[in-house]
Amino acid sequence: MRTSDGNSLSTQNVEFRIQNEDFPALPGANHLENRQTHARTTNNVDALASETRYAERSNTEPKTGIQTFPDGTVKNIPAGMLSDQFGMAGLLTFLRAIETDPAIVALALGHDLTTLGLNLNSTERNIYATFGGPWADYPCRIQDLEAKVPDEYLTNASIRDKLPNIKLSKLSEDVLFYLFYNCPGEVYQVAAASELYSRDWRFHKSQRVWLTRSQYGGVKEQTSTYEKGSYNVFDPVQWRKIPRDMTLEYKELEERPKLPQSLQQSGQPQVAQSSSTTASQNGS
């Protein structure tokens, strides 16, 4: 296309641009934007100052409580905690001391209950029948249980002097064993042990059982210090005699128990039922 002056009009690309002057801001807009910018700047400055003060305070103030680190190091432990056997830090120190002195295990960790006669694997919840306590050698007997009974049942005081004395020679071995195992620490136990000794029963001190020579096997070898042969061993749990072949050293046998002079009457040991004498427990 040509103009009247003969020059050609070339097509040009015109970009659409908006200038601030084309749309002037309304009154007050600049003031509001300045206030928002100032507020954001102030908040950022306050947050940065707060973080700086917290970091400075964290570095200057000591941290409280035990501090543990990923490498296993423990710091900031109170001074008295390591010397105290209680608490986690004291327990850790104690566990390390066990490695050099195993004898102190019972001081803080306690005893193994199974070694005190307590069967932890038992399904029976009531253990009083088999466990008399950590310091008892046997379960609590029925006669030792405290129970309230009518006064008319308490006949011991009125009839104990009227009952005849017990002649041990008239009792069977089963009754003698019953007296021995059910009357520990009483004169009945000593008297029963003496009568069993008279009937060729011997108490083995290390195995803690009564035994006698078998009538069928007998002694096969005998010296001044030991003998070897067949014996009948009384088992108080199964309550029967069990045959056993064994070597018996004489030093392991209990001597005849010494009876009180009051039990010796007419050459036969007798036990007065009114006697309240207590004797030391021999062979139990």
MOMOWO-V933201 format. One record per helix or strand of 2 or more residues. SS is the DSSP state (H for helix, E for strand). FROM is the first residue (numbers start at 1). LEN is the number of residues. Records with the same first field share a line. If there is no record, write none. Layout:
SS=FROM-LEN, FROM-LEN
//
This chain:
H=29-32, 88-11, 102-7, 113-4, 142-3, 151-3, 156-4, 168-3, 173-10, 187-12, 250-3, 261-3
E=67-2, 74-2, 166-2, 202-3, 209-5, 219-4, 226-10, 240-10, 264-2, 268-4
//
